[in-house]
Amino acid sequence: MSEQPDHNKQGFWSRVFHLYYDGFRSMTVGKTLWLIIGIKLFIFFVIIKMIFFPNFLSSKCDTEQEKTEYVRHQLVDR
C-alpha cells in the first residue's frame, strides 16, 4: 500500500494543487481532451488576435503623443 500524504495538514492552495495533480495523473482520455482545449485556446488568443486585431495605432502613428492625439480626436472631435 502506497503512503498517501496527509492533505489535511497542508494549506488550502496546496490541497487544491494536489487534487488537480492527482486527477490529471490518473486520466487517460482526459489528457487528450485537455490537449485539444489547449490548442483551441492558443488558436483563439494568438492566431485570431493577430489576424483580426492588428495594432492599428502603430500603423497610423509613430509616437505616443501622436497616438494620444489620434485617440482624443476620434473620441471627442468626431
N, CA, C and O atoms as CSV, one atom per row, in Angstrom:
chain,resi,resn,atom,element,x,y,z
A,1,MET,N,N,0.846,-1.182,0.000
A,1,MET,CA,C,0.000,0.000,0.000
A,1,MET,C,C,0.886,1.237,0.000
A,1,MET,O,O,1.780,1.365,0.836
A,2,SER,N,N,0.635,2.157,-0.948
A,2,SER,CA,C,1.448,3.362,-1.023
A,2,SER,C,C,1.007,4.354,0.040
A,2,SER,O,O,-0.173,4.453,0.376
A,3,GLU,N,N,1.959,5.067,0.545
A,3,GLU,CA,C,1.685,6.020,1.606
A,3,GLU,C,C,1.195,7.329,1.011
A,3,GLU,O,O,1.912,7.952,0.227
A,4,GLN,N,N,0.008,7.754,1.358
A,4,GLN,CA,C,-0.591,8.994,0.884
A,4,GLN,C,C,-0.207,10.127,1.822
A,4,GLN,O,O,-0.222,9.946,3.039
A,5,PRO,N,N,0.135,11.287,1.286
A,5,PRO,CA,C,0.433,12.426,2.170
A,5,PRO,C,C,-0.829,12.904,2.872
A,5,PRO,O,O,-1.930,12.800,2.330
A,6,ASP,N,N,-0.664,13.421,4.060
A,6,ASP,CA,C,-1.799,13.926,4.830
A,6,ASP,C,C,-2.134,15.328,4.334
A,6,ASP,O,O,-1.497,16.302,4.736
A,7,HIS,N,N,-3.140,15.430,3.453
A,7,HIS,CA,C,-3.505,16.712,2.849
A,7,HIS,C,C,-4.214,17.638,3.829
A,7,HIS,O,O,-4.312,18.838,3.572
A,8,ASN,N,N,-4.710,17.114,4.942
A,8,ASN,CA,C,-5.418,17.958,5.902
A,8,ASN,C,C,-4.478,18.911,6.625
A,8,ASN,O,O,-4.911,19.964,7.094
A,9,LYS,N,N,-3.201,18.560,6.723
A,9,LYS,CA,C,-2.238,19.420,7.420
A,9,LYS,C,C,-1.635,20.466,6.495
A,9,LYS,O,O,-0.912,21.350,6.958
A,10,GLN,N,N,-1.918,20.385,5.190
A,10,GLN,CA,C,-1.370,21.329,4.234
A,10,GLN,C,C,-2.320,22.503,4.064
A,10,GLN,O,O,-3.465,22.464,4.514
A,11,GLY,N,N,-1.832,23.541,3.412
A,11,GLY,CA,C,-2.648,24.720,3.172
A,11,GLY,C,C,-3.691,24.463,2.097
A,11,GLY,O,O,-3.660,23.440,1.413
A,12,PHE,N,N,-4.608,25.400,1.961
A,12,PHE,CA,C,-5.713,25.271,1.007
A,12,PHE,C,C,-5.223,25.144,-0.428
A,12,PHE,O,O,-5.665,24.256,-1.156
A,13,TRP,N,N,-4.298,26.037,-0.849
A,13,TRP,CA,C,-3.835,26.025,-2.227
A,13,TRP,C,C,-3.026,24.771,-2.533
A,13,TRP,O,O,-3.053,24.267,-3.656
A,14,SER,N,N,-2.320,24.279,-1.550
A,14,SER,CA,C,-1.577,23.038,-1.741
A,14,SER,C,C,-2.534,21.866,-1.951
A,14,SER,O,O,-2.283,21.000,-2.789
A,15,ARG,N,N,-3.628,21.839,-1.193
A,15,ARG,CA,C,-4.622,20.770,-1.367
A,15,ARG,C,C,-5.303,20.864,-2.718
A,15,ARG,O,O,-5.567,19.841,-3.349
A,16,VAL,N,N,-5.597,22.088,-3.178
A,16,VAL,CA,C,-6.204,22.272,-4.496
A,16,VAL,C,C,-5.248,21.782,-5.573
A,16,VAL,O,O,-5.660,21.075,-6.493
A,17,PHE,N,N,-3.970,22.152,-5.465
A,17,PHE,CA,C,-2.983,21.699,-6.438
A,17,PHE,C,C,-2.914,20.175,-6.481
A,17,PHE,O,O,-2.926,19.584,-7.561
A,18,HIS,N,N,-2.842,19.541,-5.324
A,18,HIS,CA,C,-2.733,18.080,-5.288
A,18,HIS,C,C,-4.003,17.401,-5.804
A,18,HIS,O,O,-3.931,16.323,-6.394
A,19,LEU,N,N,-5.150,18.018,-5.589
A,19,LEU,CA,C,-6.398,17.470,-6.130
A,19,LEU,C,C,-6.327,17.393,-7.651
A,19,LEU,O,O,-6.622,16.354,-8.240
A,20,TYR,N,N,-5.939,18.487,-8.279
A,20,TYR,CA,C,-5.845,18.501,-9.738
A,20,TYR,C,C,-4.675,17.652,-10.227
A,20,TYR,O,O,-4.801,16.957,-11.235
A,21,TYR,N,N,-3.551,17.695,-9.538
A,21,TYR,CA,C,-2.382,16.927,-9.948
A,21,TYR,C,C,-2.689,15.423,-9.927
A,21,TYR,O,O,-2.374,14.708,-10.878
A,22,ASP,N,N,-3.298,14.957,-8.851
A,22,ASP,CA,C,-3.652,13.537,-8.772
A,22,ASP,C,C,-4.704,13.164,-9.802
A,22,ASP,O,O,-4.665,12.073,-10.370
A,23,GLY,N,N,-5.648,14.075,-10.043
A,23,GLY,CA,C,-6.692,13.806,-11.030
A,23,GLY,C,C,-6.145,13.729,-12.441
A,23,GLY,O,O,-6.509,12.824,-13.191
A,24,PHE,N,N,-5.280,14.654,-12.820
A,24,PHE,CA,C,-4.702,14.637,-14.165
A,24,PHE,C,C,-3.743,13.467,-14.354
A,24,PHE,O,O,-3.636,12.926,-15.455
A,25,ARG,N,N,-3.056,13.078,-13.309
A,25,ARG,CA,C,-2.106,11.973,-13.416
A,25,ARG,C,C,-2.815,10.664,-13.746
A,25,ARG,O,O,-2.256,9.819,-14.445
A,26,SER,N,N,-4.028,10.489,-13.254
A,26,SER,CA,C,-4.735,9.229,-13.481
A,26,SER,C,C,-5.643,9.268,-14.712
A,26,SER,O,O,-6.321,8.281,-14.998
A,27,MET,N,N,-5.671,10.375,-15.439
A,27,MET,CA,C,-6.512,10.478,-16.630
A,27,MET,C,C,-5.928,9.698,-17.802
A,27,MET,O,O,-4.716,9.516,-17.909
A,28,THR,N,N,-6.821,9.243,-18.678
A,28,THR,CA,C,-6.358,8.651,-19.935
A,28,THR,C,C,-6.930,9.441,-21.103
A,28,THR,O,O,-6.175,10.055,-21.857
A,29,VAL,N,N,-8.242,9.437,-21.266
A,29,VAL,CA,C,-8.892,10.179,-22.343
A,29,VAL,C,C,-8.869,11.672,-22.047
A,29,VAL,O,O,-8.789,12.484,-22.970
A,30,GLY,N,N,-8.936,12.037,-20.796
A,30,GLY,CA,C,-8.985,13.435,-20.400
A,30,GLY,C,C,-7.757,14.222,-20.826
A,30,GLY,O,O,-7.861,15.407,-21.142
A,31,LYS,N,N,-6.595,13.579,-20.840
A,31,LYS,CA,C,-5.375,14.269,-21.262
A,31,LYS,C,C,-5.489,14.716,-22.719
A,31,LYS,O,O,-5.076,15.819,-23.075
A,32,THR,N,N,-6.047,13.855,-23.542
A,32,THR,CA,C,-6.233,14.209,-24.953
A,32,THR,C,C,-7.219,15.356,-25.088
A,32,THR,O,O,-7.008,16.262,-25.894
A,33,LEU,N,N,-8.289,15.327,-24.314
A,33,LEU,CA,C,-9.280,16.401,-24.377
A,33,LEU,C,C,-8.682,17.721,-23.911
A,33,LEU,O,O,-8.950,18.759,-24.518
A,34,TRP,N,N,-7.875,17.710,-22.843
A,34,TRP,CA,C,-7.233,18.935,-22.375
A,34,TRP,C,C,-6.229,19.452,-23.390
A,34,TRP,O,O,-6.058,20.664,-23.525
A,35,LEU,N,N,-5.561,18.553,-24.108
A,35,LEU,CA,C,-4.649,18.970,-25.168
A,35,LEU,C,C,-5.415,19.685,-26.277
A,35,LEU,O,O,-4.963,20.712,-26.783
A,36,ILE,N,N,-6.560,19.151,-26.652
A,36,ILE,CA,C,-7.397,19.788,-27.673
A,36,ILE,C,C,-7.878,21.152,-27.197
A,36,ILE,O,O,-7.876,22.111,-27.968
A,37,ILE,N,N,-8.289,21.248,-25.931
A,37,ILE,CA,C,-8.732,22.529,-25.369
A,37,ILE,C,C,-7.581,23.534,-25.390
A,37,ILE,O,O,-7.783,24.697,-25.740
A,38,GLY,N,N,-6.383,23.099,-25.021
A,38,GLY,CA,C,-5.224,23.987,-25.037
A,38,GLY,C,C,-4.895,24.492,-26.430
A,38,GLY,O,O,-4.578,25.669,-26.603
A,39,ILE,N,N,-4.967,23.614,-27.429
A,39,ILE,CA,C,-4.709,24.021,-28.805
A,39,ILE,C,C,-5.752,25.026,-29.278
A,39,ILE,O,O,-5.414,26.012,-29.933
A,40,LYS,N,N,-7.017,24.781,-28.951
A,40,LYS,CA,C,-8.077,25.714,-29.345
A,40,LYS,C,C,-7.894,27.077,-28.685
A,40,LYS,O,O,-8.086,28.105,-29.336
A,41,LEU,N,N,-7.528,27.104,-27.409
A,41,LEU,CA,C,-7.300,28.381,-26.731
A,41,LEU,C,C,-6.117,29.124,-27.350
A,41,LEU,O,O,-6.156,30.346,-27.495
A,42,PHE,N,N,-5.070,28.389,-27.714
A,42,PHE,CA,C,-3.934,29.008,-28.386
A,42,PHE,C,C,-4.380,29.638,-29.700
A,42,PHE,O,O,-4.002,30.769,-30.006
A,43,ILE,N,N,-5.172,28.920,-30.467
A,43,ILE,CA,C,-5.660,29.449,-31.742
A,43,ILE,C,C,-6.519,30.682,-31.507
A,43,ILE,O,O,-6.361,31.684,-32.204
A,44,PHE,N,N,-7.422,30.625,-30.540
A,44,PHE,CA,C,-8.303,31.762,-30.275
A,44,PHE,C,C,-7.529,33.001,-29.865
A,44,PHE,O,O,-7.767,34.082,-30.405
A,45,PHE,N,N,-6.611,32.867,-28.925
A,45,PHE,CA,C,-5.984,34.038,-28.330
A,45,PHE,C,C,-4.733,34.514,-29.054
A,45,PHE,O,O,-4.338,35.666,-28.874
A,46,VAL,N,N,-4.105,33.691,-29.850
A,46,VAL,CA,C,-2.878,34.108,-30.517
A,46,VAL,C,C,-3.111,34.305,-32.008
A,46,VAL,O,O,-2.897,35.398,-32.535
A,47,ILE,N,N,-3.539,33.275,-32.673
A,47,ILE,CA,C,-3.699,33.340,-34.124
A,47,ILE,C,C,-4.817,34.298,-34.511
A,47,ILE,O,O,-4.613,35.163,-35.363
A,48,ILE,N,N,-5.976,34.166,-33.915
A,48,ILE,CA,C,-7.120,35.011,-34.250
A,48,ILE,C,C,-6.821,36.473,-33.916
A,48,ILE,O,O,-7.211,37.364,-34.671
A,49,LYS,N,N,-6.132,36.736,-32.792
A,49,LYS,CA,C,-5.787,38.108,-32.432
A,49,LYS,C,C,-4.896,38.739,-33.490
A,49,LYS,O,O,-5.101,39.894,-33.862
A,50,MET,N,N,-3.917,38.001,-33.974
A,50,MET,CA,C,-3.011,38.564,-34.973
A,50,MET,C,C,-3.737,38.844,-36.292
A,50,MET,O,O,-3.407,39.805,-36.987
A,51,ILE,N,N,-4.709,38.022,-36.636
A,51,ILE,CA,C,-5.414,38.186,-37.912
A,51,ILE,C,C,-6.448,39.297,-37.836
A,51,ILE,O,O,-6.478,40.170,-38.703
A,52,PHE,N,N,-7.289,39.279,-36.822
A,52,PHE,CA,C,-8.431,40.187,-36.772
A,52,PHE,C,C,-8.194,41.456,-35.970
A,52,PHE,O,O,-8.961,42.408,-36.115
A,53,PHE,N,N,-7.169,41.510,-35.133
A,53,PHE,CA,C,-6.919,42.682,-34.304
A,53,PHE,C,C,-5.484,43.164,-34.468
A,53,PHE,O,O,-4.692,43.049,-33.533
A,54,PRO,N,N,-5.131,43.698,-35.626
A,54,PRO,CA,C,-3.766,44.208,-35.805
A,54,PRO,C,C,-3.560,45.459,-34.942
A,54,PRO,O,O,-4.526,46.066,-34.480
A,55,ASN,N,N,-2.331,45.830,-34.736
A,55,ASN,CA,C,-2.004,47.008,-33.944
A,55,ASN,C,C,-2.270,48.253,-34.796
A,55,ASN,O,O,-1.382,48.755,-35.486
A,56,PHE,N,N,-3.499,48.730,-34.729
A,56,PHE,CA,C,-3.980,49.801,-35.597
A,56,PHE,C,C,-3.260,51.124,-35.343
A,56,PHE,O,O,-2.900,51.827,-36.287
A,57,LEU,N,N,-3.051,51.460,-34.084
A,57,LEU,CA,C,-2.435,52.747,-33.768
A,57,LEU,C,C,-0.992,52.820,-34.250
A,57,LEU,O,O,-0.539,53.885,-34.670
A,58,SER,N,N,-0.271,51.722,-34.199
A,58,SER,CA,C,1.117,51.744,-34.670
A,58,SER,C,C,1.199,51.953,-36.168
A,58,SER,O,O,2.192,52.483,-36.668
A,59,SER,N,N,0.160,51.541,-36.894
A,59,SER,CA,C,0.171,51.760,-38.338
A,59,SER,C,C,-0.208,53.199,-38.687
A,59,SER,O,O,0.157,53.680,-39.760
A,60,LYS,N,N,-0.929,53.896,-37.810
A,60,LYS,CA,C,-1.348,55.277,-38.059
A,60,LYS,C,C,-0.389,56.313,-37.483
A,60,LYS,O,O,-0.212,57.383,-38.065
A,61,CYS,N,N,0.230,56.003,-36.344
A,61,CYS,CA,C,1.036,56.987,-35.620
A,61,CYS,C,C,2.394,56.398,-35.266
A,61,CYS,O,O,2.565,55.183,-35.164
A,62,ASP,N,N,3.363,57.307,-35.081
A,62,ASP,CA,C,4.714,56.869,-34.749
A,62,ASP,C,C,5.034,57.021,-33.265
A,62,ASP,O,O,5.646,56.130,-32.676
A,63,THR,N,N,4.638,58.115,-32.660
A,63,THR,CA,C,4.993,58.378,-31.264
A,63,THR,C,C,3.774,58.245,-30.369
A,63,THR,O,O,2.637,58.177,-30.837
A,64,GLU,N,N,4.040,58.209,-29.063
A,64,GLU,CA,C,2.955,58.121,-28.084
A,64,GLU,C,C,2.088,59.379,-28.125
A,64,GLU,O,O,0.870,59.302,-27.964
A,65,GLN,N,N,2.707,60.522,-28.339
A,65,GLN,CA,C,1.967,61.787,-28.418
A,65,GLN,C,C,0.996,61.763,-29.590
A,65,GLN,O,O,-0.153,62.179,-29.443
A,66,GLU,N,N,1.435,61.284,-30.751
A,66,GLU,CA,C,0.553,61.200,-31.918
A,66,GLU,C,C,-0.589,60.221,-31.670
A,66,GLU,O,O,-1.720,60.465,-32.091
A,67,LYS,N,N,-0.299,59.118,-30.992
A,67,LYS,CA,C,-1.347,58.139,-30.654
A,67,LYS,C,C,-2.376,58.756,-29.728
A,67,LYS,O,O,-3.578,58.547,-29.893
A,68,THR,N,N,-1.899,59.518,-28.751
A,68,THR,CA,C,-2.805,60.176,-27.809
A,68,THR,C,C,-3.704,61.169,-28.531
A,68,THR,O,O,-4.912,61.204,-28.297
A,69,GLU,N,N,-3.126,61.960,-29.392
A,69,GLU,CA,C,-3.906,62.950,-30.142
A,69,GLU,C,C,-4.908,62.272,-31.088
A,69,GLU,O,O,-6.036,62.743,-31.233
A,70,TYR,N,N,-4.510,61.193,-31.715
A,70,TYR,CA,C,-5.404,60.481,-32.627
A,70,TYR,C,C,-6.612,59.926,-31.880
A,70,TYR,O,O,-7.748,60.061,-32.337
A,71,VAL,N,N,-6.362,59.301,-30.727
A,71,VAL,CA,C,-7.465,58.741,-29.937
A,71,VAL,C,C,-8.362,59.849,-29.425
A,71,VAL,O,O,-9.586,59.722,-29.467
A,72,ARG,N,N,-7.767,60.951,-28.936
A,72,ARG,CA,C,-8.574,62.079,-28.459
A,72,ARG,C,C,-9.435,62.628,-29.582
A,72,ARG,O,O,-10.614,62.922,-29.382
A,73,HIS,N,N,-8.858,62.764,-30.745
A,73,HIS,CA,C,-9.610,63.274,-31.893
A,73,HIS,C,C,-10.777,62.352,-32.254
A,73,HIS,O,O,-11.872,62.818,-32.568
A,74,GLN,N,N,-10.534,61.055,-32.207
A,74,GLN,CA,C,-11.587,60.105,-32.559
A,74,GLN,C,C,-12.698,60.089,-31.527
A,74,GLN,O,O,-13.857,59.868,-31.878
A,75,LEU,N,N,-12.373,60.316,-30.266
A,75,LEU,CA,C,-13.387,60.275,-29.217
A,75,LEU,C,C,-14.138,61.582,-29.052
A,75,LEU,O,O,-15.349,61.578,-28.829
A,76,VAL,N,N,-13.439,62.696,-29.157
A,76,VAL,CA,C,-14.035,63.985,-28.838
A,76,VAL,C,C,-14.504,64.734,-30.082
A,76,VAL,O,O,-15.642,65.199,-30.133
A,77,ASP,N,N,-13.660,64.850,-31.055
A,77,ASP,CA,C,-13.940,65.722,-32.192
A,77,ASP,C,C,-14.765,65.060,-33.295
A,77,ASP,O,O,-15.128,65.729,-34.262
A,78,ARG,N,N,-15.053,63.846,-33.187
A,78,ARG,CA,C,-15.773,63.157,-34.232
A,78,ARG,C,C,-17.210,63.581,-34.307
A,78,ARG,O,O,-17.957,63.084,-35.148
